[in-house]
Amino acid sequence: MIDKIKANPSYQKLITERGAFAWKLTITILVVYYAFILFIAFSPETLGASISGGLTTWGIPIGMAIIVFAFALTGIYVKRANSEFDDLLQQVKDDIAKEMK
């Protein structure tokens, strides 16, 4: 049964597309996060500068934006998983059910 599933073209497409998409999102968030960390390391005065002479510095809203960006990427993945990836999974299930009959 496992070999039939692994040999199924819809399953192979699902694994390939889901993996590639997950890696793209992972690389995207890692680039954004490490760019922020490197910015802190090499230019702390920039992110440490006050926004309007008050207590809030530029680093705080930028850091919060990175957190919101991570949630947005999660939402993008969930949306695609619930549509395209679930459709491919259903195709695999249907194909295997036909082979079992």
C-alpha positions in Angstrom: 0.0 0.0 0.0 2.8 2.4 0.9 4.6 1.7 -2.3 1.4 2.4 -4.3 1.0 5.7 -2.6 4.6 6.7 -3.1 4.4 5.7 -6.8 1.2 7.8 -7.3 1.9 10.9 -9.6 -0.4 13.1 -7.5 1.4 12.1 -4.3 4.8 12.9 -5.9 3.4 16.3 -7.1 2.0 17.0 -3.7 5.3 16.3 -1.9 7.4 18.3 -4.5 5.2 21.3 -4.5 4.5 21.4 -0.8 8.2 21.0 0.0 9.3 23.7 -2.5 6.7 26.2 -1.2 7.6 25.5 2.4 11.3 26.1 1.7 10.6 29.3 -0.1 8.6 30.6 2.9 11.3 29.4 5.3 14.1 31.1 3.3 12.0 34.3 3.1 11.5 34.6 6.9 15.1 33.6 7.6 16.4 36.4 5.3 14.1 38.9 6.9 15.0 37.8 10.5 18.7 37.6 9.9 18.8 40.9 8.0 17.1 42.5 11.1 19.7 40.8 13.4 22.6 41.9 11.2 21.2 45.5 11.1 21.1 45.5 14.9 24.7 44.2 15.0 26.2 46.6 12.5 24.1 49.6 12.9 22.6 49.7 16.4 22.3 53.5 16.4 19.9 53.4 13.5 17.4 51.0 15.2 18.1 52.6 18.5 17.2 56.1 17.3 14.1 57.6 18.7 11.1 57.9 16.4 9.9 61.3 17.5 12.1 62.2 20.4 10.1 59.9 22.7 10.9 56.5 24.3 10.0 54.4 21.3 12.9 53.5 18.9 12.7 52.4 15.3 13.7 48.9 16.3 10.4 48.3 18.1 8.0 48.8 15.2 10.3 47.0 12.8 10.6 44.0 15.2 6.8 44.0 15.5 6.5 44.1 11.7 8.7 41.1 11.4 6.4 39.2 13.8 3.4 40.2 11.8 5.2 39.2 8.6 5.8 35.7 10.1 2.1 35.4 10.9 1.3 36.5 7.3 3.6 33.9 5.8 1.9 31.3 8.0 -1.5 32.5 6.7 -0.3 32.2 3.1 0.9 28.7 3.7 -2.4 27.7 5.4 -4.4 29.2 2.6 -2.5 27.3 0.0 -2.5 24.1 2.0 -6.3 24.3 2.5 -6.8 24.7 -1.2 -4.2 23.3 -3.6 -2.5 20.8 -1.3 -5.7 19.4 0.0 -7.0 19.0 -3.5 -3.8 17.0 -4.4 -4.2 14.9 -1.3 -7.8 14.1 -2.2 -6.6 13.1 -5.7 -4.2 10.7 -4.0 -6.9 9.2 -1.8 -9.3 8.8 -4.8 -6.6 7.2 -6.9 -5.7 4.7 -4.1 -9.4 4.0 -3.5 -9.9 3.2 -7.2 -6.9 0.8 -7.2 -8.2 -1.0 -4.1 -11.5 -1.8 -5.8 
